[in-house]
Amino acid sequence: MGALLLLTAACGDGGTETDPEPAADQTPHGYVEGAEETADTQTRLVLADAESGEAAVLDLATEETTALEPLPGVERALGDGRFAYLAGAEGRVHVVDSGGWTVDHGDHVHHYRTEARAVGTVEAPGLTAVHADTTRTALSLDDGTARLLDRAPLEDEGAVGEPSQRETEGAAGVAVPHEGRLLVPVADGRIDVRDAEGATVATLDENCPEAGGAAATRRGVAFACADGALLVSAEGDTFTGEKIDYPEDTEPAARATAFTHRPGSDTLAARAGDDGAWALDLAARSWTRVDTGPLLAVNAVGDGATLLALTEDGELRAHDLADGEVTASTPLLERPPGEGEPAPVIEVDTARAYVNDPSAGVVYEIDHQDDLRLARTLALDFAPDLMVETGR
């Protein structure tokens, strides 16, 4: 439904003053021009076939797909909540507006929908990560640089705009916009806080040696470090870091290098070497290691109690974080990915999880609150090698 402004006039006798009517151009709270505000989350999946380049946006409410122009050499899909970034041939990153997004105001949220469409491309070879706040999106690259995109052209004009480049001094993949600044791990383990022009305005007291992946949450930005995680939060213009150390005797091979999580949650998931997974509870400032066996993918439901793991033989399992025990399981994949093929992912929202199965040409929708019940099997006309969820 469209945004609607209701005007009410006070009634009374002739001596009672009425509130002045709002100006004709007054904008209702939450109004976004060209978009429809909705009561529910507008969840979409952006999917691509790595071999053929076929790509589409799947609306999970209607099951309708919007086909995109083929993307030659597409090999990676990342997202920022609304937009998907598909890394393709010759270093080109294709930006797709999924048409579904959520605006979080802390005490309430707004959900929006519009038509899905391709926005444009940006030269960003070696894409490793995408992070965004309300004003900028950072595309982090494996050469230690980041491309910064202004979100205003993306959201208002459907255009990529002119990206700016920032050096990150050799710490690849982790430049994160946060509260109007850019958090940049640099080669000696420092975390710089930089302004819109790239000038360093502060350096955190806490270091993050060998910084890896990062996750933006309501509690701040969590960076994976060689000695644990660093949670960076902001109070006004002041940024502080708090280290969450690994448990004693954690081997270097078991360190977390990248996080996955449900947007809005305080629990992050990560691989712990070849045969385990981590759950990082930011509220409790604690790590929990789960012996899962070899994995294809891992994610956290976000309730502080459940970890989802996709095993090498294609079975999805739910692990209780209290003891690591498997509480539910369901076989999914027709066959595991072969050598050199993209691994499936687990995308999670408040009620459902999604797992792509390229060999079967489907996406499985799982009710993670009902013993991993298979809720839907969503068929596609191509192999969904790559998948990212938006709208949350």
HUWOJO-V117746 format. One record per helix or strand. SS is the DSSP state (~ for helix, > for strand). FROM is the first residue (numbers start at 1). TO is the last residue. If there is no record, write none. Layout:
BEGIN
ss:SS from:FROM to:TO
ss:SS from:FROM to:TO
END
This chain:
BEGIN
ss:> from:36 to:38
ss:> from:44 to:48
ss:> from:55 to:59
ss:> from:65 to:68
ss:> from:76 to:79
ss:> from:83 to:87
ss:~ from:89 to:91
ss:> from:92 to:97
ss:> from:100 to:104
ss:> from:109 to:113
ss:> from:117 to:123
ss:> from:127 to:132
ss:> from:136 to:141
ss:> from:145 to:150
ss:~ from:151 to:157
ss:> from:164 to:167
ss:> from:176 to:178
ss:> from:181 to:185
ss:> from:191 to:194
ss:> from:200 to:203
ss:> from:214 to:217
ss:> from:220 to:225
ss:> from:228 to:235
ss:> from:238 to:245
ss:~ from:252 to:254
ss:> from:260 to:261
ss:> from:267 to:271
ss:> from:277 to:281
ss:> from:286 to:290
ss:> from:295 to:300
ss:> from:306 to:311
ss:> from:315 to:320
ss:> from:326 to:331
ss:> from:346 to:348
ss:> from:352 to:357
ss:> from:362 to:367
ss:> from:373 to:379
ss:> from:386 to:390
END
